[in-house]
Amino acid sequence: MRMNHDFAPARAAAQHCAELTAHGHARGPRPEERAEMLTAWRRDLARTLAEDLSPLLSGDRLEVTLSEPEALTGADALRRIGMVAANSLIRCGASAETALLSFDLAAALALTDRSFGGDGKPAATAPEALPRSAALLVEEAAAMIAGAITNVSYGDTPPPAGVMARGEVIVRSESAARLKAFALDAPCLMLTLVIANDQGCEWRASLALAAERMDRLLPGTGRLARPKTGRSAASPLAAPLAGVPLPLHVVLAEFDLSLTRLQALKAGDTIPLAMGRQVPLMVGEKLIAHGAVGTSEDHMAIRLSRFPSLAEGVAQ
């Protein structure tokens, strides 16, 4: 006995959109989830900084707030920071993102004053350049802020075994444009960091980064694998790359000079320079190491002490 039946579907087969069927990590957090994560990240970072920066500022009890990120272009961010500021290019987060941290010169001097026991109130006029003590203080504060961002980016999940959760200052400059933290036409986010003590002093800094990097600083997102490209990185130790000569240069000091002062220079004039304890070793615009300046066999030399971006530079 043979039965012939034409079966009709009771309802249409389900068709799911790519956002539903894609892996959660691939599609990223939904807008409302991202907003909640960003709010929690700002809150936790503010609490961490209040504790971490206190010993640097004479043990003051601090209150730190972090503004909502403001969307703007790279060029607008540089204009907001200004031509001259205490700028640090930092590496932070679980996936080692780069960001630009900037204090105006008056705030940098006031922070230095407070760290040495002064009242920490900004002066009425800002200096044309930072003294060495203020430059070193800003570098230490920037390193602490980078470290706090990194710790908060891991959230409640400890770093993987063998990974040291820390941030660092890559290089400093009073010109934010020289640090090339982002392209001029790139979408950027800028957050304002306000540090206040119980004596009524406030010190402000700005944190600016490419918009695409912000999500990777949020807990649980920075450790996601980047999209694979199917092309492996070439080894710098293999031919033909190994034989290519690379011109290196060491940046001993940087300074800004007004056009009026430049035109007035004459033989015998002295220009004071502030040189950090660690100077950068560069290949073009790429930082490959830090070192201390000294002498070797009656020649000026640099003793290499840190390679903060060597592995990343090779991979790129």
N, C-alpha and C positions, 0 to 999 in steps of 0.2 A: 504494500500500500504506500503510495507516494502522496505527500501533501505539499501543495504549492500555495504559499502565502506571500504577499507583499507586505513587509513590515514598514510602517511609517514611524519616524521619530516622534516621541511625545513632545519634545522641546528641542530647540537648537542646541548644538554642542557648545560648551563654554569656550570662550576665546578670551584669554587673559592678555592684558597689555604687558609690554616689556618691563614696565616699572614694577609690576607685581611678580612676574616670573623671574626677573633678574635676581642674582644673589644680593643679599642685603648690603654687603660690603661694596659691591660694584655700584649700586645705585646711590649709596650714601644716605645720610639721615634726611627725613622729610623736613620741610621748612619749620614746622612747629617744634620738631625734635631738635633741630639745629639751634633754634632760638633758646630753648631750655638749656641745651648744653653750653651755649655761649654765656648765658647768664650765670650758670654754675661755675664755669671757668673763670669769669671775671671776679666772682665772689671769692673763690678759693685762692686765686692769685693775690687778691688784695690782702687776705688774711695772712698768707705766707710771707708776703713782702713786709707787712707790719712787724712780723717777728724777725725776719732775716736782716732788715735794715736798721733795726734798733741799736745793736752794738756799734754800728758805724757812726751813729749820730748821738754819741754820748749817753747811750742807754735810754733815750727818750721813749716814752710810751707813744707809739705812732698809730695814726689812723690813715689807711690808704684806700683810695677809691680809684676805680678804673671806669672810664666813660664807655658808653656804647660806641662801637666802631663807626667811623664816618667814612662813607665811600667818596673817593676822589681820584684823580689821576696822579701819576707819579710826579708830573710837573707841578701840579697844585700842592702836593705834599712838600716838595722842596721849597716852594714859595712860602708855605706856612711855617716851615722850620727857619727860613731866613738864610742869608748869605754866610753868616758866621754863627756857629753854635758849638757846643761840646757834643759831638756826634760819635757814636760807637756802632760799628757794624757787628752784630752779635749773631751767634749760632745757638739755637735753642729748640726745645721740643723733642718729642720722642723720635722724630724723623729728621732731626738736625736742620731745621729751616733757618733761613737768614732773615733778619729784620733790622731796622734802623731805629736806634734809641737816641733821643736828642734832649739835652738840657740847654736852655739858653745860658749865656755866660754869667748873667747875674745870679741865676739859681745855682749854677755850679760853684760860684764863689761863696754863696750863702751856705750851701751844704758843707763846703770845706771849713768855713768859719765855725759852724756848729760841731763838726767832728773834732775840732781842737778846743771845744768848750766855750765858744762864743755864743752870741744870742741867735745866730743863724738867720738874721733878717737881711733880705736883699738890699744892696746899695741902690741909691737913687740913679746912679749911672753905671752902665756896664763897661768893663774894660775892653780894649781892642784885642787882647789875647789873654789866654789863661796862663797863670803862673804854673810852674811844674807841680807844686803841691796840689793844686786844684785839678790838673789834668790826671794825676795819679788817683785822686779821690774819685773822680768821675769814672775812671776805668774800673776801679774796684766796685763801685755801686752798679755799674753796667753788668759786670760779671755776676754779681749777686742776683740781679734782676733776670739775667739769662738763665741762671741756675734755677730760680724759682719758677719761671715759665716751664722749664723742662720737667721739674718735679710735678707740677700741677697737670702737665699734659699726660702723664702716665695715669692720673686719677688714682683709683683704689687698687689698680693692678700693678704689682711691682715690676721693675724692668726685667727683661729676660736674663738668665744666668750669664754672667760674664760681661754684661753691659753696664757701664757706669753712667748713671743719670746725672748729667751736669750740662751747664751751658758755658759759653766762653765768649770773650771779646776777640773778634778776628783782627780788627784794625780800627784805629781812631783817626779822626780828622776834624778840623774846625769847618771844613767845607763838606756838607752832606752830599753834594753832587759828585765829589771825587770817590765816594764809597760805592757808587753804582749799585745801590740796594735793589733797584727796580728800574725798568725802562720808563722814560718820560711819558709815554702814551699808555702805559699799562694801568689797568684798574688796580687801585690800592685801597687799603683801609688804614685809618689813623685812629688811635686810641689815646686819650689824655690820661696820664697817670698823675694823681695828686697825692703828695705825701705831706701830712700835717702832724705836728706834735701838740702836746697839751699846753704849750706856752703861746699858742696862736700863730706859729709860723707855718707857712705853706711853701712847698717846693714842687714845681710842675715839670713833667717830662712828657715827651710824645713818643709813642711806639708806632712806627709805620712799616707796613709790609705789603707785598703783592697780595691781592685779594685771594688768589688761588691757594696761598699758603695758610690762610687763617683756619680753614677746616682741619688741616693736618696738625694744628696745635691743640685741638680739642681732645679730651680723653677718649681713647678707644679708636681714634681715626688716624693718628699719626703713624701707627705701626702697620697700617694696611699696605700691602704690596703695591708698588707702582705698576702701571701697565707695562707688560713686556713687549719689547720691540722686535724680537727675533734676530737682532744683530748683536753679537757679543763685542765687548769693548776690546780694542786693540791693545796689546801689551807694549808699554814704553821700553821694555828691555829687548824687544825683538826687532829685527830689521824690517823696514828701513828706518823706523823711528829712532832706534838707539843711537844712530850716528848723527842725528840732527843737532847742530849747535844751538843752544838757547842762551840769549843774553840775559843775565841776571842783574838786578840792581837792588841796593839796600836803601831804604828811606830813613835817613838819619833824623830829619826834622822837616816839618811843613809849617808854613806861616802865610798869612795874608798881609798884603801891603797896599795901602791906598794909592791911587794913581798920583795924587799930589806928592805923597812921600817918595814914591818911586822916581818922579821927575826931579826931586830935590836931592837925590843921592849923589855923593861925590866921593872921590878917593879918600880913604881914611875913616869913613863912617863905620859905625859898628851896629850890627843888627843882632839883638839877643835872640837866641834859639832855645827852645825847651825840648830836650830829647828824653824819651821814655827809657825805662830800664830795659825793655825789650823792643827791638826794632824789627820791622817786617822785611823779609827777603821776598822779592817779587820777580815773576816772569811776566813782563808786560803789565797788565792790570790784575794778574792772578797772584794771590798770596800763597806761598808754598811753605814758609817756615818763619819762626821767630828766633832771634838770637841776641846775644849781648855783645856790645862793641868792646874791643880790646886791641892788644898788639900781639904779634907773633914774629920773632926774629927781625925786630926793628921795622916791621910792616904793620899797618893798620889791618885788623882782622875782625871777623865776626864768629863767635862761638855759637853754633846752632844748639838751641835748647828745646824747642817745641816744633812739631809738625802738625798743626791743627787741621790742615785741609789737604795734606798730601794724598791720602787715600781717595778722597772725593775728587781731587783734581785728576788723578790717574784714571778713575772710573769715567770721568766725563770726556 
